[in-house]
Amino acid sequence: MQSISPETIFRGKDAWDKALPHITKFTKSPLLLGRGIHTNILRNKIFNDLKNQNLNVNFSNLQFDCCYEDISRVKNIILKNNHDSVIAAGGGKVLDSGKYIAECLNIPCITVPLSASTCAGWTALSNIYTKEGQFIKDVVLGSCPKILVYDHEFIQTAPSRTLASGIADALAKWYESSLTSSTIDDGIVQQAIQISRVLRDQLLIDGEKAFKGQFEYNPSWRNTVEACGLTAGLVGGIGGEKCRTAAAHAIHNAITQIITPNKFLHGEIVGVGLLLQLRLEEMKNNNKLADQSTKQLLLLMKQLNLPTTIAQLGINVFEDNNLEKIADFTCRDKSEIHFLPFEIHKQDILEVIANFEQQKIKI
């Protein structure tokens, strides 16, 4: 079985208003799930709109990331109040939590992304973290969300940093899937890879214009946010597991094991992982184009003010045994690093990260 897409998608300007009548057809008592104080105004609007539809709506906010402690607490709230759906409005951690909770309780989930930082509003997948933000595992869900509401006016309110992060995460679809699935003879998977190639090209062309430009009458912005939040999810839905992640996400998951005072967004860490993946391809797979790809990617990342080294993520890999910790987690048995078409060992990770952090990549 393959969960490819949400059952119904509303996108564009006024998507939320258009979705409301449809939402009321199958839920009478939804729980509105959110998190950050920065999205309170939007969540209050969503809450009031649901109230105005005569729905018995309640709300709850996550205290941490998508972690078991929060998941358990929110599940109990839903059971206590007999809620019949979850409406998750926020970033990736909120969306992942909502999907996971809904699946556990066998109730529908509606996702309302409030930024373009991730494709979590689309996918049948939830990433589980500790309270401190350390990656634990990803969980494949039985279905994609019942409804995805991708309202451009909601997305416009998000900080530009979230868009940059979403661009880096969406770019990973090409860099990872083209490597891990290149020898798979399944036509659908190959088509998913080609969609990810078009996605990459569009982001390379439009990404900076979207990041630095205005929202209104800016097709680059519209195309970019939908690429990040919608097309990236479609690639994983059609292509399956190996079209989702490889070295970049494996390294992301390992870097989250190092707790730092400043939190970085998922795509910001994945972007650094992409640069390291290209170095691995050059070192282990004799990829002659990896250096050119690195310079092309690095140029865009600098235009988007994205971190380009682990040091810029607030981690000195040469202190506190951090390099060993990252290498160990990257190479653990169930790591996505093993989706690569060549063998990777701990020593490879130690070497590539040490070299990467010590040298400047020149454009």
SEMAR-285716 format. One record per residue: residue number from 1; residue in three letters; x, y, z of N, C-alpha, C in turn. Coordinates in steps of 0.02 Angstrom, whole numbers. Layout:
(NUM,'ALA',(X,Y,Z),(X,Y,Z),(X,Y,Z))
...
***
This chain:
(1,'MET',(42,-60,0),(0,0,0),(44,62,0))
(2,'GLN',(22,113,-36),(60,175,-42),(14,234,-31))
(3,'SER',(31,277,17),(-8,337,30),(25,394,-8))
(4,'ILE',(-7,416,-61),(25,464,-107),(9,536,-90))
(5,'SER',(-53,551,-72),(-70,621,-62),(-129,628,-14))
(6,'PRO',(-140,689,13),(-200,702,52),(-262,688,9))
(7,'GLU',(-318,674,43),(-380,659,8),(-405,720,-31))
(8,'THR',(-401,779,1),(-424,841,-30),(-373,896,-15))
(9,'ILE',(-358,937,-65),(-310,992,-56),(-343,1058,-77))
(10,'PHE',(-339,1106,-32),(-358,1175,-48),(-295,1217,-48))
(11,'ARG',(-283,1254,-102),(-221,1293,-106),(-234,1361,-137))
(12,'GLY',(-191,1408,-120),(-196,1475,-149),(-226,1525,-100))
(13,'LYS',(-241,1583,-127),(-272,1636,-87),(-343,1614,-66))
(14,'ASP',(-361,1628,-4),(-427,1611,23),(-439,1536,28))
(15,'ALA',(-386,1496,28),(-394,1423,32),(-430,1403,96))
(16,'TRP',(-415,1436,151),(-447,1419,215),(-522,1432,212))
(17,'ASP',(-542,1489,186),(-613,1504,182),(-650,1455,137))
(18,'LYS',(-616,1434,83),(-647,1385,38),(-651,1315,70))
(19,'ALA',(-604,1301,115),(-603,1234,146),(-655,1227,202))
(20,'LEU',(-673,1283,233),(-716,1279,293),(-781,1239,282))
(21,'PRO',(-820,1252,229),(-882,1214,220),(-868,1139,213))
(22,'HIS',(-812,1122,182),(-795,1051,174),(-777,1020,241))
(23,'ILE',(-740,1057,282),(-719,1032,347),(-779,1015,391))
(24,'THR',(-830,1057,388),(-889,1047,432),(-929,985,413))
(25,'LYS',(-917,956,355),(-954,897,334),(-935,835,372))
(26,'PHE',(-873,834,400),(-853,771,433),(-826,781,504))
(27,'THR',(-827,841,530),(-807,851,599),(-855,899,634))
(28,'LYS',(-873,881,695),(-915,924,736),(-878,948,798))
(29,'SER',(-824,912,816),(-788,930,877),(-713,922,866))
(30,'PRO',(-682,968,830),(-611,962,816),(-568,989,873))
(31,'LEU',(-507,962,879),(-456,992,922),(-408,1030,877))
(32,'LEU',(-398,1094,891),(-351,1135,854),(-283,1131,889))
(33,'LEU',(-233,1105,854),(-167,1095,882),(-118,1146,854))
(34,'GLY',(-80,1178,897),(-30,1227,876),(31,1224,920))
(35,'ARG',(71,1278,917),(130,1280,958),(153,1350,975))
(36,'GLY',(187,1384,928),(223,1445,944),(179,1506,955))
(37,'ILE',(204,1553,995),(168,1615,1008),(164,1658,945))
(38,'HIS',(212,1649,899),(214,1691,839),(155,1676,792))
(39,'THR',(124,1618,800),(67,1600,757),(1,1605,793))
(40,'ASN',(1,1636,852),(-60,1642,892),(-116,1678,854))
(41,'ILE',(-99,1732,819),(-150,1771,785),(-185,1729,732))
(42,'LEU',(-146,1691,694),(-176,1648,642),(-219,1593,674))
(43,'ARG',(-193,1563,727),(-231,1509,759),(-296,1536,791))
(44,'ASN',(-294,1597,817),(-355,1627,843),(-407,1638,788))
(45,'LYS',(-383,1659,730),(-428,1666,673),(-459,1599,654))
(46,'ILE',(-417,1548,650),(-441,1481,632),(-492,1457,684))
(47,'PHE',(-475,1467,748),(-519,1446,803),(-587,1482,798))
(48,'ASN',(-585,1547,788),(-647,1585,784),(-689,1566,723))
(49,'ASP',(-655,1554,668),(-691,1532,608),(-726,1465,619))
(50,'LEU',(-693,1420,654),(-723,1355,669),(-782,1363,716))
(51,'LYS',(-774,1408,765),(-829,1423,812),(-890,1450,774))
(52,'ASN',(-876,1493,727),(-930,1524,688),(-967,1474,643))
(53,'GLN',(-936,1416,634),(-969,1362,596),(-1008,1316,643))
(54,'ASN',(-1015,1339,707),(-1051,1301,758),(-1018,1234,775))
(55,'LEU',(-952,1233,769),(-915,1174,789),(-893,1179,862))
(56,'ASN',(-892,1123,895),(-871,1120,965),(-794,1113,966))
(57,'VAL',(-759,1168,955),(-687,1166,946),(-651,1182,1012))
(58,'ASN',(-597,1147,1023),(-553,1160,1080),(-483,1168,1052))
(59,'PHE',(-436,1193,1092),(-369,1200,1066),(-317,1176,1117))
(60,'SER',(-260,1156,1091),(-204,1135,1133),(-139,1153,1098))
(61,'ASN',(-89,1173,1135),(-24,1189,1107),(29,1138,1128))
(62,'LEU',(73,1121,1082),(130,1080,1100),(176,1120,1146))
(63,'GLN',(208,1085,1192),(257,1117,1236),(328,1109,1210))
(64,'PHE',(338,1056,1171),(406,1041,1147),(403,1029,1071))
(65,'ASP',(445,983,1047),(442,961,978),(391,905,971))
(66,'CYS',(392,871,915),(347,814,906),(376,756,947))
(67,'CYS',(358,754,1012),(387,706,1058),(332,666,1091))
(68,'TYR',(351,608,1120),(301,564,1149),(265,596,1208))
(69,'GLU',(300,638,1246),(268,671,1304),(210,715,1282))
(70,'ASP',(222,756,1231),(168,799,1205),(113,758,1173))
(71,'ILE',(133,708,1135),(85,665,1100),(38,632,1150))
(72,'SER',(65,606,1203),(24,572,1255),(-23,621,1288))
(73,'ARG',(1,681,1304),(-40,731,1338),(-99,753,1294))
(74,'VAL',(-84,766,1229),(-137,788,1184),(-188,732,1170))
(75,'LYS',(-164,671,1164),(-210,615,1155),(-260,611,1212))
(76,'ASN',(-236,622,1273),(-281,619,1331),(-333,675,1329))
(77,'ILE',(-313,734,1306),(-360,790,1298),(-415,772,1249))
(78,'ILE',(-395,742,1193),(-443,724,1141),(-492,672,1167))
(79,'LEU',(-466,622,1202),(-509,569,1229),(-557,596,1282))
(80,'LYS',(-531,640,1324),(-572,668,1378),(-629,709,1351))
(81,'ASN',(-617,745,1295),(-667,791,1268),(-705,763,1207))
(82,'ASN',(-691,700,1191),(-725,666,1135),(-719,704,1069))
(83,'HIS',(-658,730,1055),(-647,763,991),(-647,711,935))
(84,'ASP',(-673,732,877),(-678,684,822),(-630,698,765))
(85,'SER',(-585,747,773),(-534,760,723),(-479,803,754))
(86,'VAL',(-423,806,720),(-368,850,739),(-355,898,681))
(87,'ILE',(-354,963,696),(-334,1014,647),(-267,1041,670))
(88,'ALA',(-214,1022,635),(-146,1042,653),(-126,1103,613))
(89,'ALA',(-115,1159,647),(-98,1222,614),(-31,1247,640))
(90,'GLY',(20,1245,598),(86,1267,620),(140,1243,573))
(91,'GLY',(200,1234,601),(257,1209,564),(261,1133,564))
(92,'GLY',(318,1107,542),(325,1035,533),(313,993,594))
(93,'LYS',(338,1016,652),(329,977,714),(256,972,734))
(94,'VAL',(219,1028,725),(147,1027,741),(110,981,693))
(95,'LEU',(125,987,629),(92,946,579),(106,872,590))
(96,'ASP',(169,855,604),(187,785,617),(152,759,679))
(97,'SER',(148,800,732),(114,779,793),(40,766,780))
(98,'GLY',(8,812,744),(-63,805,730),(-78,741,691))
(99,'LYS',(-37,728,640),(-47,668,599),(-39,605,641))
(100,'TYR',(13,604,682),(27,545,723),(-29,533,774))
(101,'ILE',(-50,586,808),(-104,580,858),(-168,556,826))
(102,'ALA',(-185,585,768),(-246,565,733),(-244,491,714))
(103,'GLU',(-187,468,691),(-182,398,673),(-189,353,734))
(104,'CYS',(-158,372,789),(-163,332,851),(-235,324,874))
(105,'LEU',(-275,377,865),(-344,378,889),(-395,362,834))
(106,'ASN',(-370,348,774),(-413,330,717),(-465,384,703))
(107,'ILE',(-442,447,703),(-485,504,684),(-450,542,628))
(108,'PRO',(-487,580,589),(-455,615,532),(-412,673,555))
(109,'CYS',(-363,690,513),(-318,746,525),(-323,796,467))
(110,'ILE',(-329,859,485),(-327,914,436),(-263,952,450))
(111,'THR',(-222,962,400),(-160,1000,409),(-167,1069,378))
(112,'VAL',(-145,1119,417),(-146,1189,394),(-76,1218,405))
(113,'PRO',(-31,1209,357),(37,1236,365),(34,1312,371))
(114,'LEU',(74,1339,418),(77,1411,427),(144,1439,403))
(115,'SER',(183,1398,370),(245,1420,336),(259,1370,280))
(116,'ALA',(309,1388,239),(330,1343,184),(394,1306,203))
(117,'SER',(404,1295,267),(467,1267,290),(473,1192,281))
(118,'THR',(419,1159,261),(420,1086,259),(361,1061,217))
(119,'CYS',(365,998,196),(308,967,161),(269,921,208))
(120,'ALA',(277,931,274),(245,888,323),(169,890,319))
(121,'GLY',(141,944,291),(68,948,284),(41,898,234))
(122,'TRP',(84,871,193),(64,825,139),(72,752,158))
(123,'THR',(125,735,192),(150,666,194),(117,620,245))
(124,'ALA',(123,555,233),(102,503,280),(162,482,321))
(125,'LEU',(191,530,355),(253,518,392),(257,567,450))
(126,'SER',(280,543,508),(293,587,565),(362,573,592))
(127,'ASN',(400,626,603),(466,620,634),(460,632,709))
(128,'ILE',(485,585,748),(479,588,821),(545,612,851))
(129,'TYR',(541,659,898),(600,687,931),(593,680,1006))
(130,'THR',(648,693,1041),(644,699,1114),(620,769,1131))
(131,'LYS',(606,780,1195),(586,847,1217),(639,899,1201))
(132,'GLU',(702,877,1199),(758,923,1185),(771,933,1111))
(133,'GLY',(732,899,1069),(739,909,997),(785,859,963))
(134,'GLN',(803,805,997),(846,754,966),(803,704,927))
(135,'PHE',(822,692,864),(785,646,822),(787,575,852))
(136,'ILE',(728,542,854),(724,473,876),(713,426,816))
(137,'LYS',(658,438,779),(642,395,722),(587,428,681))
(138,'ASP',(578,402,620),(519,423,582),(469,365,581))
(139,'VAL',(406,383,581),(352,334,583),(311,341,519))
(140,'VAL',(305,287,482),(263,287,422),(190,278,444))
(141,'LEU',(147,323,422),(77,322,443),(34,285,391))
(142,'GLY',(-25,268,411),(-69,230,367),(-99,270,311))
(143,'SER',(-100,336,318),(-129,378,265),(-102,449,271))
(144,'CYS',(-107,486,216),(-94,557,217),(-152,593,251))
(145,'PRO',(-145,657,266),(-201,693,298),(-265,691,257))
(146,'LYS',(-321,696,292),(-386,697,259),(-392,759,214))
(147,'ILE',(-372,816,242),(-375,879,204),(-310,917,217))
(148,'LEU',(-282,946,165),(-226,993,170),(-250,1061,147))
(149,'VAL',(-243,1110,191),(-262,1179,174),(-198,1221,169))
(150,'TYR',(-179,1239,108),(-117,1275,96),(-135,1346,75))
(151,'ASP',(-148,1387,126),(-173,1455,114),(-113,1503,108))
(152,'HIS',(-108,1535,50),(-51,1580,37),(-49,1639,86))
(153,'GLU',(-107,1662,107),(-108,1719,153),(-82,1699,222))
(154,'PHE',(-92,1637,241),(-62,1612,303),(14,1607,295))
(155,'ILE',(36,1578,238),(107,1567,226),(145,1634,224))
(156,'GLN',(112,1686,199),(144,1752,193),(165,1781,261))
(157,'THR',(132,1761,313),(146,1789,379),(208,1760,411))
(158,'ALA',(235,1706,384),(292,1671,414),(357,1710,401))
(159,'PRO',(405,1705,446),(470,1738,435),(504,1710,372))
(160,'SER',(542,1753,338),(576,1731,277),(624,1673,290))
(161,'ARG',(649,1669,351),(694,1614,369),(661,1546,358))
(162,'THR',(595,1542,370),(561,1477,361),(558,1458,287))
(163,'LEU',(552,1508,243),(551,1493,171),(619,1468,149))
(164,'ALA',(672,1500,172),(739,1477,155),(750,1405,177))
(165,'SER',(728,1390,238),(733,1322,264),(694,1273,221))
(166,'GLY',(634,1293,200),(593,1249,158),(624,1236,90))
(167,'ILE',(658,1287,63),(692,1278,-1),(748,1226,5))
(168,'ALA',(787,1231,58),(842,1183,68),(814,1112,75))
(169,'ASP',(760,1105,113),(731,1039,124),(702,1011,60))
(170,'ALA',(669,1054,20),(640,1031,-43),(694,1012,-94))
(171,'LEU',(749,1050,-95),(804,1033,-140),(831,963,-126))
(172,'ALA',(828,942,-64),(853,876,-45),(818,820,-83))
(173,'LYS',(756,833,-104),(719,781,-140),(757,758,-202))
(174,'TRP',(786,805,-239),(825,787,-298),(892,757,-279))
(175,'TYR',(929,792,-237),(998,770,-222),(998,701,-188))
(176,'GLU',(947,686,-150),(945,621,-117),(913,567,-161))
(177,'SER',(855,581,-190),(820,529,-228),(857,510,-292))
(178,'SER',(888,559,-325),(924,543,-387),(983,497,-374))
(179,'LEU',(1007,498,-313),(1064,456,-294),(1041,387,-271))
(180,'THR',(990,385,-228),(970,322,-197),(927,279,-243))
(181,'SER',(892,311,-290),(843,273,-331),(862,270,-405))
(182,'SER',(922,289,-422),(942,294,-492),(941,226,-528))
(183,'THR',(952,172,-491),(955,105,-522),(890,67,-515))
(184,'ILE',(839,96,-483),(775,62,-476),(738,65,-542))
(185,'ASP',(713,8,-566),(682,6,-632),(606,15,-630))
(186,'ASP',(580,37,-573),(508,52,-566),(495,119,-600))
(187,'GLY',(451,119,-650),(438,179,-689),(410,236,-647))
(188,'ILE',(367,220,-598),(337,272,-556),(391,306,-515))
(189,'VAL',(438,267,-489),(493,295,-450),(535,341,-494))
(190,'GLN',(549,319,-555),(589,361,-600),(552,426,-617))
(191,'GLN',(486,422,-623),(448,482,-636),(451,530,-576))
(192,'ALA',(450,502,-515),(456,543,-455),(523,579,-454))
(193,'ILE',(576,544,-475),(642,575,-478),(643,633,-528))
(194,'GLN',(609,624,-584),(607,678,-633),(567,738,-608))
(195,'ILE',(515,725,-570),(478,780,-539),(525,818,-491))
(196,'SER',(566,780,-454),(612,813,-407),(665,853,-444))
(197,'ARG',(683,832,-505),(731,871,-545),(701,937,-567))
(198,'VAL',(638,935,-590),(604,997,-609),(595,1042,-547))
(199,'LEU',(580,1011,-491),(575,1048,-427),(640,1083,-411))
(200,'ARG',(695,1047,-417),(761,1077,-404),(773,1137,-450))
(201,'ASP',(761,1127,-515),(774,1181,-563),(732,1243,-547))
(202,'GLN',(669,1231,-530),(625,1287,-514),(651,1325,-452))
(203,'LEU',(675,1290,-403),(699,1322,-342),(765,1359,-355))
(204,'LEU',(807,1331,-397),(869,1366,-415),(855,1430,-453))
(205,'ILE',(801,1430,-493),(783,1489,-532),(745,1540,-490))
(206,'ASP',(697,1516,-453),(650,1561,-418),(664,1572,-345))
(207,'GLY',(707,1530,-315),(716,1532,-242),(736,1599,-215))
(208,'GLU',(787,1630,-244),(810,1694,-219),(758,1749,-231))
(209,'LYS',(725,1747,-289),(673,1797,-304),(616,1792,-253))
(210,'ALA',(598,1731,-236),(544,1720,-188),(564,1744,-119))
(211,'PHE',(626,1730,-100),(652,1747,-33),(657,1822,-23))
(212,'LYS',(678,1858,-75),(692,1930,-69),(636,1974,-97))
(213,'GLY',(588,1945,-131),(536,1984,-164),(474,1993,-122))
(214,'GLN',(426,2028,-151),(361,2038,-119),(316,1978,-133))
(215,'PHE',(262,1973,-93),(215,1917,-103),(167,1931,-161))
(216,'GLU',(141,1991,-163),(89,2007,-212),(118,2008,-283))
(217,'TYR',(81,1977,-328),(99,1978,-400),(170,1952,-411))
(218,'ASN',(191,1904,-372),(258,1876,-378),(252,1801,-391))
(219,'PRO',(251,1781,-455),(244,1710,-470),(301,1668,-442))
(220,'SER',(360,1698,-434),(417,1661,-405),(402,1640,-334))
(221,'TRP',(371,1686,-295),(353,1669,-226),(301,1614,-224))
(222,'ARG',(249,1621,-264),(195,1571,-266),(222,1502,-286))
(223,'ASN',(262,1501,-339),(289,1437,-363),(336,1406,-312))
(224,'THR',(374,1447,-277),(422,1421,-228),(388,1393,-167))
(225,'VAL',(340,1429,-139),(308,1403,-78),(269,1339,-93))
(226,'GLU',(239,1335,-153),(203,1274,-170),(250,1216,-186))
(227,'ALA',(308,1233,-213),(359,1181,-223),(381,1151,-157))
(228,'CYS',(391,1195,-107),(415,1172,-41),(361,1132,-4))
(229,'GLY',(300,1157,-5),(248,1127,36),(207,1073,3))
(230,'LEU',(205,1074,-64),(162,1027,-100),(202,978,-144))
(231,'THR',(240,1005,-192),(275,961,-239),(325,916,-203))
(232,'ALA',(359,942,-153),(408,901,-117),(373,842,-84))
(233,'GLY',(312,853,-58),(274,798,-29),(252,747,-80))
(234,'LEU',(234,772,-140),(213,727,-194),(269,680,-215))
(235,'VAL',(330,706,-217),(388,664,-237),(395,604,-190))
(236,'GLY',(391,618,-124),(395,564,-76),(336,517,-79))
(237,'GLY',(277,545,-94),(217,503,-98),(220,455,-156))
(238,'ILE',(242,479,-214),(246,436,-274),(306,390,-270))
(239,'GLY',(363,417,-249),(425,379,-252),(436,332,-194))
(240,'GLY',(403,345,-138),(412,302,-79),(474,320,-39))
(241,'GLU',(492,276,6),(543,289,57),(609,313,28))
(242,'LYS',(632,280,-24),(699,298,-50),(700,362,-90))
(243,'CYS',(641,390,-103),(638,456,-135),(631,511,-82))
(244,'ARG',(638,493,-19),(630,542,34),(698,563,63))
(245,'THR',(738,515,82),(796,532,122),(858,490,103))
(246,'ALA',(916,519,117),(979,483,109),(1029,515,158))
(247,'ALA',(1088,533,133),(1140,558,178),(1123,624,210))
(248,'ALA',(1093,670,173),(1078,737,200),(1033,732,261))
(249,'HIS',(981,691,257),(936,684,315),(968,641,370))
(250,'ALA',(1008,592,351),(1043,552,402),(1090,597,443))
(251,'ILE',(1124,642,410),(1169,688,445),(1128,738,486))
(252,'HIS',(1072,761,459),(1027,804,498),(1008,770,564))
(253,'ASN',(986,708,558),(963,671,618),(1019,664,669))
(254,'ALA',(1080,656,644),(1137,649,690),(1155,716,722))
(255,'ILE',(1152,770,684),(1169,836,711),(1121,856,767))
(256,'THR',(1057,835,761),(1008,853,813),(1025,820,880))
(257,'GLN',(1068,770,880),(1086,737,943),(1128,783,987))
(258,'ILE',(1159,834,957),(1199,882,995),(1154,939,1015))
(259,'ILE',(1141,947,1079),(1096,998,1103),(1133,1065,1108))
(260,'THR',(1105,1116,1076),(1136,1183,1075),(1085,1234,1102))
(261,'PRO',(1110,1291,1126),(1064,1342,1153),(1016,1369,1100))
(262,'ASN',(1040,1376,1038),(1000,1404,984),(971,1348,941))
(263,'LYS',(905,1350,930),(873,1299,888),(876,1320,815))
(264,'PHE',(891,1271,773),(891,1282,701),(835,1243,669))
(265,'LEU',(810,1268,614),(754,1236,579),(778,1174,542))
(266,'HIS',(730,1129,530),(745,1065,497),(785,1075,432))
(267,'GLY',(759,1118,387),(791,1128,322),(859,1160,328))
(268,'GLU',(869,1202,378),(935,1234,388),(988,1181,401))
(269,'ILE',(970,1130,440),(1018,1076,454),(1025,1030,394))
(270,'VAL',(969,1016,360),(971,973,301),(1016,1004,247))
(271,'GLY',(1014,1071,240),(1056,1104,191),(1130,1090,202))
(272,'VAL',(1152,1093,264),(1222,1075,281),(1234,1002,264))
(273,'GLY',(1184,960,278),(1189,888,261),(1196,877,187))
(274,'LEU',(1163,918,146),(1169,912,73),(1241,926,50))
(275,'LEU',(1271,977,78),(1341,993,60),(1387,936,79))
(276,'LEU',(1375,906,137),(1416,849,158),(1403,787,115))
(277,'GLN',(1340,777,95),(1324,721,51),(1362,727,-15))
(278,'LEU',(1365,787,-43),(1401,797,-106),(1476,783,-97))
(279,'ARG',(1503,799,-40),(1573,783,-26),(1583,707,-22))
(280,'LEU',(1534,673,8),(1538,599,11),(1536,569,-58))
(281,'GLU',(1493,596,-101),(1488,572,-170),(1555,581,-206))
(282,'GLU',(1586,637,-195),(1651,651,-226),(1704,603,-201))
(283,'MET',(1703,591,-136),(1755,551,-104),(1746,476,-114))
(284,'LYS',(1683,453,-110),(1670,381,-110),(1644,354,-176))
(285,'ASN',(1614,398,-217),(1582,375,-278),(1612,406,-340))
(286,'ASN',(1667,443,-331),(1703,474,-386),(1657,515,-432))
(287,'ASN',(1611,552,-400),(1565,594,-437),(1601,657,-460))
(288,'LYS',(1614,661,-526),(1653,717,-553),(1614,783,-552))
(289,'LEU',(1547,779,-547),(1505,839,-548),(1489,865,-477))
(290,'ALA',(1511,828,-426),(1492,846,-358),(1519,915,-339))
(291,'ASP',(1579,932,-360),(1608,997,-342),(1568,1053,-374))
(292,'GLN',(1549,1043,-438),(1508,1093,-472),(1440,1101,-438))
(293,'SER',(1409,1045,-419),(1345,1047,-385),(1351,1083,-318))
(294,'THR',(1407,1070,-283),(1419,1102,-219),(1421,1178,-226))
(295,'LYS',(1458,1202,-276),(1464,1274,-286),(1397,1306,-305))
(296,'GLN',(1358,1270,-346),(1292,1295,-366),(1246,1299,-305))
(297,'LEU',(1247,1247,-265),(1204,1245,-205),(1226,1296,-153))
(298,'LEU',(1292,1302,-145),(1319,1348,-95),(1302,1421,-112))
(299,'LEU',(1303,1437,-176),(1286,1505,-197),(1215,1522,-177))
(300,'LEU',(1167,1476,-191),(1098,1488,-173),(1090,1492,-97))
(301,'MET',(1123,1448,-61),(1116,1447,12),(1140,1513,43))
(302,'LYS',(1193,1541,15),(1218,1605,41),(1169,1661,24))
(303,'GLN',(1137,1658,-34),(1087,1708,-52),(1027,1704,-5))
(304,'LEU',(1014,1645,22),(957,1634,67),(976,1640,141))
(305,'ASN',(1038,1659,154),(1063,1667,223),(1059,1601,263))
(306,'LEU',(1069,1546,229),(1068,1481,261),(1136,1463,290))
(307,'PRO',(1139,1425,345),(1203,1400,370),(1236,1355,317))
(308,'THR',(1301,1357,313),(1337,1315,265),(1390,1271,297))
(309,'THR',(1395,1273,363),(1441,1229,400),(1407,1208,465))
(310,'ILE',(1431,1155,495),(1405,1134,560),(1422,1186,613))
(311,'ALA',(1479,1219,605),(1498,1272,652),(1446,1327,653))
(312,'GLN',(1417,1343,595),(1366,1395,591),(1300,1373,622))
(313,'LEU',(1295,1308,638),(1237,1283,675),(1250,1285,750))
(314,'GLY',(1306,1315,770),(1321,1323,840),(1356,1263,871))
(315,'ILE',(1385,1220,829),(1418,1160,854),(1491,1158,831))
(316,'ASN',(1536,1153,878),(1607,1141,862),(1618,1065,863))
(317,'VAL',(1628,1037,804),(1634,964,801),(1697,937,833))
(318,'PHE',(1745,982,847),(1808,961,875),(1809,966,951))
(319,'GLU',(1751,979,981),(1745,983,1054),(1694,931,1079))
(320,'ASP',(1702,912,1142),(1653,870,1177),(1635,806,1140))
(321,'ASN',(1682,779,1102),(1671,717,1066),(1613,723,1016))
(322,'ASN',(1598,783,994),(1541,794,950),(1548,759,883))
(323,'LEU',(1607,758,856),(1618,726,791),(1603,651,795))
(324,'GLU',(1626,619,849),(1613,547,859),(1538,535,867))
(325,'LYS',(1504,577,904),(1432,569,915),(1394,574,849))
(326,'ILE',(1412,623,808),(1378,632,744),(1391,573,698))
(327,'ALA',(1453,550,696),(1471,494,652),(1436,430,675))
(328,'ASP',(1435,418,740),(1402,357,766),(1328,356,748))
(329,'PHE',(1294,412,758),(1221,413,744),(1208,409,669))
(330,'THR',(1250,442,630),(1241,441,558),(1246,370,531))
(331,'CYS',(1289,329,561),(1303,263,533),(1268,206,571))
(332,'ARG',(1222,223,616),(1187,170,653),(1150,125,604))
(333,'ASP',(1130,66,627),(1103,15,583),(1044,38,540))
(334,'LYS',(997,76,570),(936,94,534),(941,162,501))
(335,'SER',(1001,188,494),(1009,255,466),(996,256,391))
(336,'GLU',(969,314,369),(957,324,297),(1022,328,257))
(337,'ILE',(1078,336,290),(1143,339,255),(1154,275,215))
(338,'HIS',(1123,220,237),(1134,156,204),(1090,148,141))
(339,'PHE',(1049,199,126),(1014,200,61),(1061,218,4))
(340,'LEU',(1119,245,20),(1167,265,-32),(1190,204,-72))
(341,'PRO',(1204,213,-136),(1224,156,-177),(1298,136,-169))
(342,'PHE',(1329,161,-116),(1397,141,-100),(1403,138,-24))
(343,'GLU',(1450,97,-1),(1456,86,72),(1485,147,107))
(344,'ILE',(1457,161,164),(1482,215,207),(1497,186,275))
(345,'HIS',(1556,203,300),(1577,181,367),(1589,242,411))
(346,'LYS',(1593,230,475),(1603,285,522),(1664,327,504))
(347,'GLN',(1718,294,484),(1779,331,468),(1768,380,410))
(348,'ASP',(1725,361,362),(1709,406,307),(1676,470,332))
(349,'ILE',(1630,462,379),(1595,521,406),(1642,564,446))
(350,'LEU',(1684,532,487),(1734,570,526),(1778,612,480))
(351,'GLU',(1801,580,426),(1847,613,380),(1814,670,342))
(352,'VAL',(1754,656,315),(1722,707,272),(1701,768,314))
(353,'ILE',(1677,757,375),(1656,814,416),(1717,853,440))
(354,'ALA',(1770,819,461),(1830,854,484),(1859,897,429))
(355,'ASN',(1863,869,369),(1890,908,312),(1844,966,294))
(356,'PHE',(1780,952,295),(1729,1002,277),(1732,1063,324))
(357,'GLU',(1738,1049,388),(1737,1103,437),(1802,1142,438))
(358,'GLN',(1856,1112,415),(1921,1145,418),(1938,1186,357))
(359,'GLN',(1901,1176,302),(1918,1212,241),(1860,1256,218))
(360,'LYS',(1877,1308,184),(1827,1353,156),(1812,1330,84))
(361,'ILE',(1747,1324,69),(1727,1308,0),(1720,1374,-37))
(362,'LYS',(1760,1383,-88),(1758,1447,-124),(1710,1442,-184))
(363,'ILE',(1674,1496,-196),(1629,1498,-254),(1668,1524,-314))
***
